[in-house]
Amino acid sequence: MTRLFLLIFTLFLVSNCSVKENLGIWNKKEKNLENQKKVKKLFSEDKKIITEFNPELKLDISKLQFKENIVDNQNNFGAQNYTGFNEKINTFKFSTLKDTNQLNYKPVFLDDGLIFFDNKGTIIRYDLNGKVIWKKNIYSKSEKKLNPKLFFALKGENLLVADNLAKYYSINIKFGELNWSKNNMHPFNSEIKITGNMLFAVDYQNTLRSFNLSDGSELWNFQTENVFTISDTRNSLIIIDNLVIFNNSIGDITAVDAVTGMITWQLPTQSTNIIYDSYKYKNSKLVSDKRSIFFSNNKGEFYSIDVKTGITNWINEINSNVSPILIGNLIFTISNDGYLYVIEKNNGNIIRITDLYRNYKEKKRADIKPIGFVIGARNLYLTNSDGNMIVIDLVTGTSIYNVKVAYNFISEPFIFNKNLFVIRKGSIIQYN
């Protein structure tokens, strides 16, 4: 009843709020909500009914501002200039991935190729044709059997690496030579980010660590709540001005001064049942426009919080651990049951809900989950757990066609240099 009440209340707000002219990428406000379309019940055991509304809302793509070759914050901020038709043009091959969780990791895209790793922790640099330029593996025979998983960050000609075996190191990308290598007390479980001469990463103890880029020495660390459980949550990390902002495995969002390591603010987002939360909790990446931070989780919460204070701006009831995308004054996100939400960034108003899985049969869609999505010049590209990529028209929100990438799990899509990439077991597929 609570969920239904909130939905009705949201629809009331939408119908009484204008879609502002200064949104830029949207046409005039839509008043015609009386013909709202009921979508059939998906999961009878939950008695869950989702209403698709404002289907006539149109996107004016002529006003999109494209972000070219976004590497560090890829996929999460702005539309990217990809207008291809998803024709496969290249394959970057490596040893078969034994652990599908490895698909959650991101390649490093270069102007003349890309860098990724195989299931033994071998770092591979490819040219634009998929030819191997060099390989580098620093792991022992016993460590290779543990299937190292690597987080990457690029600083000039140096590739910084942190892994799930508690190692972190630096490699020259021109020749594949090791600059230095260090060991942490605990494995890493986050993206890694760089600002100035500092490297930041979060380990499995929910500790943010700062390292010197020159030699890997630790500068400082900041410990948050350690629950001594292994979580599926991949901790997210962003840097805004002098603040390092990150989430831990139970949903605490913490802002720390990048130089001193002193806490600025912290926002708990979960219950006090820490062990349960840590085991079950999954969140999206943190995304920011430098004024607010946006993220969601699988507990039905989509947050907007103030960067400087950590104060909550608004919360929406959306169940999603798929990373959102910001375009202008709009946020795009996809719920775990396949609905595309379009939200006004400043006030949290939901202005459109679209069922992206409407073409799936009821029994099949219950087993399908969204992996991630990216927005190009004309379309939205969503990858799913069934190995399909759905191409969605930005103007109408309707599905255009499916691309069969694999017969099992695949990664979220990436756009770089006007090409689209998807990782599957054993290879990275490039589409024009």
Secondary structure as a PSIPRED ss2 file (coil, helix, strand):
# PSIPRED VFORMAT (PSIPRED V4.0)

   1 M C   1.000  0.000  0.000
   2 T H   0.000  1.000  0.000
   3 R H   0.000  1.000  0.000
   4 L H   0.000  1.000  0.000
   5 F H   0.000  1.000  0.000
   6 L H   0.000  1.000  0.000
   7 L H   0.000  1.000  0.000
   8 I H   0.000  1.000  0.000
   9 F H   0.000  1.000  0.000
  10 T H   0.000  1.000  0.000
  11 L H   0.000  1.000  0.000
  12 F H   0.000  1.000  0.000
  13 L H   0.000  1.000  0.000
  14 V H   0.000  1.000  0.000
  15 S H   0.000  1.000  0.000
  16 N H   0.000  1.000  0.000
  17 C C   1.000  0.000  0.000
  18 S C   1.000  0.000  0.000
  19 V C   1.000  0.000  0.000
  20 K C   1.000  0.000  0.000
  21 E H   0.000  1.000  0.000
  22 N H   0.000  1.000  0.000
  23 L H   0.000  1.000  0.000
  24 G C   1.000  0.000  0.000
  25 I C   1.000  0.000  0.000
  26 W E   0.000  0.000  1.000
  27 N C   1.000  0.000  0.000
  28 K C   1.000  0.000  0.000
  29 K C   1.000  0.000  0.000
  30 E C   1.000  0.000  0.000
  31 K C   1.000  0.000  0.000
  32 N C   1.000  0.000  0.000
  33 L C   1.000  0.000  0.000
  34 E C   1.000  0.000  0.000
  35 N C   1.000  0.000  0.000
  36 Q C   1.000  0.000  0.000
  37 K E   0.000  0.000  1.000
  38 K E   0.000  0.000  1.000
  39 V C   1.000  0.000  0.000
  40 K C   1.000  0.000  0.000
  41 K C   1.000  0.000  0.000
  42 L C   1.000  0.000  0.000
  43 F C   1.000  0.000  0.000
  44 S C   1.000  0.000  0.000
  45 E C   1.000  0.000  0.000
  46 D C   1.000  0.000  0.000
  47 K C   1.000  0.000  0.000
  48 K C   1.000  0.000  0.000
  49 I C   1.000  0.000  0.000
  50 I C   1.000  0.000  0.000
  51 T E   0.000  0.000  1.000
  52 E E   0.000  0.000  1.000
  53 F C   1.000  0.000  0.000
  54 N C   1.000  0.000  0.000
  55 P C   1.000  0.000  0.000
  56 E C   1.000  0.000  0.000
  57 L C   1.000  0.000  0.000
  58 K C   1.000  0.000  0.000
  59 L E   0.000  0.000  1.000
  60 D C   1.000  0.000  0.000
  61 I H   0.000  1.000  0.000
  62 S H   0.000  1.000  0.000
  63 K H   0.000  1.000  0.000
  64 L C   1.000  0.000  0.000
  65 Q C   1.000  0.000  0.000
  66 F E   0.000  0.000  1.000
  67 K C   1.000  0.000  0.000
  68 E C   1.000  0.000  0.000
  69 N C   1.000  0.000  0.000
  70 I C   1.000  0.000  0.000
  71 V C   1.000  0.000  0.000
  72 D C   1.000  0.000  0.000
  73 N C   1.000  0.000  0.000
  74 Q C   1.000  0.000  0.000
  75 N C   1.000  0.000  0.000
  76 N C   1.000  0.000  0.000
  77 F E   0.000  0.000  1.000
  78 G C   1.000  0.000  0.000
  79 A E   0.000  0.000  1.000
  80 Q C   1.000  0.000  0.000
  81 N C   1.000  0.000  0.000
  82 Y C   1.000  0.000  0.000
  83 T C   1.000  0.000  0.000
  84 G C   1.000  0.000  0.000
  85 F C   1.000  0.000  0.000
  86 N C   1.000  0.000  0.000
  87 E C   1.000  0.000  0.000
  88 K E   0.000  0.000  1.000
  89 I E   0.000  0.000  1.000
  90 N E   0.000  0.000  1.000
  91 T E   0.000  0.000  1.000
  92 F E   0.000  0.000  1.000
  93 K E   0.000  0.000  1.000
  94 F C   1.000  0.000  0.000
  95 S C   1.000  0.000  0.000
  96 T C   1.000  0.000  0.000
  97 L C   1.000  0.000  0.000
  98 K C   1.000  0.000  0.000
  99 D C   1.000  0.000  0.000
 100 T H   0.000  1.000  0.000
 101 N H   0.000  1.000  0.000
 102 Q H   0.000  1.000  0.000
 103 L H   0.000  1.000  0.000
 104 N H   0.000  1.000  0.000
 105 Y C   1.000  0.000  0.000
 106 K C   1.000  0.000  0.000
 107 P C   1.000  0.000  0.000
 108 V E   0.000  0.000  1.000
 109 F E   0.000  0.000  1.000
 110 L E   0.000  0.000  1.000
 111 D C   1.000  0.000  0.000
 112 D C   1.000  0.000  0.000
 113 G E   0.000  0.000  1.000
 114 L E   0.000  0.000  1.000
 115 I E   0.000  0.000  1.000
 116 F E   0.000  0.000  1.000
 117 F E   0.000  0.000  1.000
 118 D C   1.000  0.000  0.000
 119 N C   1.000  0.000  0.000
 120 K C   1.000  0.000  0.000
 121 G C   1.000  0.000  0.000
 122 T C   1.000  0.000  0.000
 123 I E   0.000  0.000  1.000
 124 I E   0.000  0.000  1.000
 125 R E   0.000  0.000  1.000
 126 Y E   0.000  0.000  1.000
 127 D E   0.000  0.000  1.000
 128 L C   1.000  0.000  0.000
 129 N C   1.000  0.000  0.000
 130 G C   1.000  0.000  0.000
 131 K C   1.000  0.000  0.000
 132 V E   0.000  0.000  1.000
 133 I E   0.000  0.000  1.000
 134 W E   0.000  0.000  1.000
 135 K E   0.000  0.000  1.000
 136 K E   0.000  0.000  1.000
 137 N C   1.000  0.000  0.000
 138 I C   1.000  0.000  0.000
 139 Y C   1.000  0.000  0.000
 140 S C   1.000  0.000  0.000
 141 K H   0.000  1.000  0.000
 142 S H   0.000  1.000  0.000
 143 E H   0.000  1.000  0.000
 144 K H   0.000  1.000  0.000
 145 K C   1.000  0.000  0.000
 146 L C   1.000  0.000  0.000
 147 N C   1.000  0.000  0.000
 148 P C   1.000  0.000  0.000
 149 K C   1.000  0.000  0.000
 150 L E   0.000  0.000  1.000
 151 F E   0.000  0.000  1.000
 152 F E   0.000  0.000  1.000
 153 A E   0.000  0.000  1.000
 154 L E   0.000  0.000  1.000
 155 K E   0.000  0.000  1.000
 156 G C   1.000  0.000  0.000
 157 E C   1.000  0.000  0.000
 158 N E   0.000  0.000  1.000
 159 L E   0.000  0.000  1.000
 160 L E   0.000  0.000  1.000
 161 V E   0.000  0.000  1.000
 162 A E   0.000  0.000  1.000
 163 D E   0.000  0.000  1.000
 164 N C   1.000  0.000  0.000
 165 L C   1.000  0.000  0.000
 166 A C   1.000  0.000  0.000
 167 K E   0.000  0.000  1.000
 168 Y E   0.000  0.000  1.000
 169 Y E   0.000  0.000  1.000
 170 S E   0.000  0.000  1.000
 171 I E   0.000  0.000  1.000
 172 N E   0.000  0.000  1.000
 173 I C   1.000  0.000  0.000
 174 K C   1.000  0.000  0.000
 175 F C   1.000  0.000  0.000
 176 G C   1.000  0.000  0.000
 177 E E   0.000  0.000  1.000
 178 L E   0.000  0.000  1.000
 179 N E   0.000  0.000  1.000
 180 W E   0.000  0.000  1.000
 181 S E   0.000  0.000  1.000
 182 K E   0.000  0.000  1.000
 183 N E   0.000  0.000  1.000
 184 N C   1.000  0.000  0.000
 185 M C   1.000  0.000  0.000
 186 H C   1.000  0.000  0.000
 187 P C   1.000  0.000  0.000
 188 F E   0.000  0.000  1.000
 189 N C   1.000  0.000  0.000
 190 S E   0.000  0.000  1.000
 191 E C   1.000  0.000  0.000
 192 I C   1.000  0.000  0.000
 193 K E   0.000  0.000  1.000
 194 I E   0.000  0.000  1.000
 195 T E   0.000  0.000  1.000
 196 G C   1.000  0.000  0.000
 197 N C   1.000  0.000  0.000
 198 M E   0.000  0.000  1.000
 199 L E   0.000  0.000  1.000
 200 F E   0.000  0.000  1.000
 201 A E   0.000  0.000  1.000
 202 V E   0.000  0.000  1.000
 203 D E   0.000  0.000  1.000
 204 Y C   1.000  0.000  0.000
 205 Q C   1.000  0.000  0.000
 206 N C   1.000  0.000  0.000
 207 T E   0.000  0.000  1.000
 208 L E   0.000  0.000  1.000
 209 R E   0.000  0.000  1.000
 210 S E   0.000  0.000  1.000
 211 F E   0.000  0.000  1.000
 212 N E   0.000  0.000  1.000
 213 L C   1.000  0.000  0.000
 214 S C   1.000  0.000  0.000
 215 D C   1.000  0.000  0.000
 216 G C   1.000  0.000  0.000
 217 S C   1.000  0.000  0.000
 218 E E   0.000  0.000  1.000
 219 L E   0.000  0.000  1.000
 220 W E   0.000  0.000  1.000
 221 N E   0.000  0.000  1.000
 222 F E   0.000  0.000  1.000
 223 Q E   0.000  0.000  1.000
 224 T C   1.000  0.000  0.000
 225 E C   1.000  0.000  0.000
 226 N C   1.000  0.000  0.000
 227 V C   1.000  0.000  0.000
 228 F C   1.000  0.000  0.000
 229 T C   1.000  0.000  0.000
 230 I C   1.000  0.000  0.000
 231 S C   1.000  0.000  0.000
 232 D C   1.000  0.000  0.000
 233 T C   1.000  0.000  0.000
 234 R C   1.000  0.000  0.000
 235 N E   0.000  0.000  1.000
 236 S C   1.000  0.000  0.000
 237 L E   0.000  0.000  1.000
 238 I E   0.000  0.000  1.000
 239 I E   0.000  0.000  1.000
 240 I E   0.000  0.000  1.000
 241 D C   1.000  0.000  0.000
 242 N C   1.000  0.000  0.000
 243 L E   0.000  0.000  1.000
 244 V E   0.000  0.000  1.000
 245 I E   0.000  0.000  1.000
 246 F E   0.000  0.000  1.000
 247 N E   0.000  0.000  1.000
 248 N C   1.000  0.000  0.000
 249 S C   1.000  0.000  0.000
 250 I C   1.000  0.000  0.000
 251 G C   1.000  0.000  0.000
 252 D C   1.000  0.000  0.000
 253 I E   0.000  0.000  1.000
 254 T E   0.000  0.000  1.000
 255 A E   0.000  0.000  1.000
 256 V E   0.000  0.000  1.000
 257 D E   0.000  0.000  1.000
 258 A C   1.000  0.000  0.000
 259 V C   1.000  0.000  0.000
 260 T C   1.000  0.000  0.000
 261 G C   1.000  0.000  0.000
 262 M C   1.000  0.000  0.000
 263 I E   0.000  0.000  1.000
 264 T E   0.000  0.000  1.000
 265 W E   0.000  0.000  1.000
 266 Q E   0.000  0.000  1.000
 267 L E   0.000  0.000  1.000
 268 P C   1.000  0.000  0.000
 269 T C   1.000  0.000  0.000
 270 Q C   1.000  0.000  0.000
 271 S C   1.000  0.000  0.000
 272 T C   1.000  0.000  0.000
 273 N C   1.000  0.000  0.000
 274 I H   0.000  1.000  0.000
 275 I H   0.000  1.000  0.000
 276 Y H   0.000  1.000  0.000
 277 D H   0.000  1.000  0.000
 278 S H   0.000  1.000  0.000
 279 Y H   0.000  1.000  0.000
 280 K H   0.000  1.000  0.000
 281 Y C   1.000  0.000  0.000
 282 K C   1.000  0.000  0.000
 283 N E   0.000  0.000  1.000
 284 S C   1.000  0.000  0.000
 285 K C   1.000  0.000  0.000
 286 L C   1.000  0.000  0.000
 287 V E   0.000  0.000  1.000
 288 S E   0.000  0.000  1.000
 289 D C   1.000  0.000  0.000
 290 K C   1.000  0.000  0.000
 291 R C   1.000  0.000  0.000
 292 S E   0.000  0.000  1.000
 293 I E   0.000  0.000  1.000
 294 F E   0.000  0.000  1.000
 295 F E   0.000  0.000  1.000
 296 S E   0.000  0.000  1.000
 297 N E   0.000  0.000  1.000
 298 N C   1.000  0.000  0.000
 299 K C   1.000  0.000  0.000
 300 G C   1.000  0.000  0.000
 301 E C   1.000  0.000  0.000
 302 F E   0.000  0.000  1.000
 303 Y E   0.000  0.000  1.000
 304 S E   0.000  0.000  1.000
 305 I E   0.000  0.000  1.000
 306 D E   0.000  0.000  1.000
 307 V C   1.000  0.000  0.000
 308 K C   1.000  0.000  0.000
 309 T C   1.000  0.000  0.000
 310 G C   1.000  0.000  0.000
 311 I C   1.000  0.000  0.000
 312 T E   0.000  0.000  1.000
 313 N E   0.000  0.000  1.000
 314 W E   0.000  0.000  1.000
 315 I E   0.000  0.000  1.000
 316 N E   0.000  0.000  1.000
 317 E C   1.000  0.000  0.000
 318 I C   1.000  0.000  0.000
 319 N C   1.000  0.000  0.000
 320 S C   1.000  0.000  0.000
 321 N C   1.000  0.000  0.000
 322 V C   1.000  0.000  0.000
 323 S C   1.000  0.000  0.000
 324 P C   1.000  0.000  0.000
 325 I E   0.000  0.000  1.000
 326 L E   0.000  0.000  1.000
 327 I E   0.000  0.000  1.000
 328 G C   1.000  0.000  0.000
 329 N C   1.000  0.000  0.000
 330 L E   0.000  0.000  1.000
 331 I E   0.000  0.000  1.000
 332 F E   0.000  0.000  1.000
 333 T E   0.000  0.000  1.000
 334 I E   0.000  0.000  1.000
 335 S C   1.000  0.000  0.000
 336 N C   1.000  0.000  0.000
 337 D C   1.000  0.000  0.000
 338 G C   1.000  0.000  0.000
 339 Y E   0.000  0.000  1.000
 340 L E   0.000  0.000  1.000
 341 Y E   0.000  0.000  1.000
 342 V E   0.000  0.000  1.000
 343 I E   0.000  0.000  1.000
 344 E E   0.000  0.000  1.000
 345 K C   1.000  0.000  0.000
 346 N C   1.000  0.000  0.000
 347 N C   1.000  0.000  0.000
 348 G C   1.000  0.000  0.000
 349 N C   1.000  0.000  0.000
 350 I E   0.000  0.000  1.000
 351 I E   0.000  0.000  1.000
 352 R E   0.000  0.000  1.000
 353 I E   0.000  0.000  1.000
 354 T E   0.000  0.000  1.000
 355 D E   0.000  0.000  1.000
 356 L C   1.000  0.000  0.000
 357 Y C   1.000  0.000  0.000
 358 R C   1.000  0.000  0.000
 359 N C   1.000  0.000  0.000
 360 Y C   1.000  0.000  0.000
 361 K C   1.000  0.000  0.000
 362 E H   0.000  1.000  0.000
 363 K H   0.000  1.000  0.000
 364 K H   0.000  1.000  0.000
 365 R H   0.000  1.000  0.000
 366 A C   1.000  0.000  0.000
 367 D C   1.000  0.000  0.000
 368 I C   1.000  0.000  0.000
 369 K C   1.000  0.000  0.000
 370 P E   0.000  0.000  1.000
 371 I E   0.000  0.000  1.000
 372 G E   0.000  0.000  1.000
 373 F E   0.000  0.000  1.000
 374 V E   0.000  0.000  1.000
 375 I E   0.000  0.000  1.000
 376 G C   1.000  0.000  0.000
 377 A C   1.000  0.000  0.000
 378 R C   1.000  0.000  0.000
 379 N E   0.000  0.000  1.000
 380 L E   0.000  0.000  1.000
 381 Y E   0.000  0.000  1.000
 382 L E   0.000  0.000  1.000
 383 T E   0.000  0.000  1.000
 384 N E   0.000  0.000  1.000
 385 S C   1.000  0.000  0.000
 386 D C   1.000  0.000  0.000
 387 G C   1.000  0.000  0.000
 388 N E   0.000  0.000  1.000
 389 M E   0.000  0.000  1.000
 390 I E   0.000  0.000  1.000
 391 V E   0.000  0.000  1.000
 392 I E   0.000  0.000  1.000
 393 D E   0.000  0.000  1.000
 394 L C   1.000  0.000  0.000
 395 V C   1.000  0.000  0.000
 396 T C   1.000  0.000  0.000
 397 G C   1.000  0.000  0.000
 398 T C   1.000  0.000  0.000
 399 S E   0.000  0.000  1.000
 400 I E   0.000  0.000  1.000
 401 Y E   0.000  0.000  1.000
 402 N E   0.000  0.000  1.000
 403 V E   0.000  0.000  1.000
 404 K E   0.000  0.000  1.000
 405 V C   1.000  0.000  0.000
 406 A C   1.000  0.000  0.000
 407 Y C   1.000  0.000  0.000
 408 N C   1.000  0.000  0.000
 409 F C   1.000  0.000  0.000
 410 I C   1.000  0.000  0.000
 411 S C   1.000  0.000  0.000
 412 E C   1.000  0.000  0.000
 413 P C   1.000  0.000  0.000
 414 F E   0.000  0.000  1.000
 415 I E   0.000  0.000  1.000
 416 F E   0.000  0.000  1.000
 417 N C   1.000  0.000  0.000
 418 K C   1.000  0.000  0.000
 419 N E   0.000  0.000  1.000
 420 L E   0.000  0.000  1.000
 421 F E   0.000  0.000  1.000
 422 V E   0.000  0.000  1.000
 423 I E   0.000  0.000  1.000
 424 R E   0.000  0.000  1.000
 425 K C   1.000  0.000  0.000
 426 G C   1.000  0.000  0.000
 427 S E   0.000  0.000  1.000
 428 I E   0.000  0.000  1.000
 429 I E   0.000  0.000  1.000
 430 Q E   0.000  0.000  1.000
 431 Y E   0.000  0.000  1.000
 432 N C   1.000  0.000  0.000
